[in-house]
Amino acid sequence: MAEHHYLDNEEQSVVIVMTSGPSTPHRCATPFYIGAILASMDAEVHIFFTMEGVMLAKKGVAAGLAAMQGGKTILEFIRDAKAAGVKLHLCKPAMPGYELDASELIDEIDEVANAGALADLILSSDKSMYF
């Protein structure tokens, strides 16, 4: 059996749906870490914040969370992903349920979008992941 390596495939786009938020900080670093790795391997990576995940986009929230005690903040993981080329999308329909206003968003968010944009990302991506 031939050995298969990650660079041997044609799949180049990934969407990560981020539903985890402040109530589960231990789940919040990995999506950005994986996204940064994939982007550094020249994959097109999109992270779409929805449900409680939208709260990570509120100024001050991700800066005050870490996946483990003494670890990097979630905001640092978000910034690492952005630096690697990951695009960040925020679910507009989820914002009112968390009393989140567009003026409160971190600068790293690329787009505030509707569920149709998420559907397009999922259908057009080679892979999708959910956290």
Secondary structure by P-SEA (a helix, b strand, c coil): ccccccccccccbbbbbbcccccccccccaaaaaaaaaaaaccbbbbbbccccccccccccccccccccccccaaaaaaaaaaabbbbbbbcccccccccccccccccccccccaaaaaaaaaaccccccc
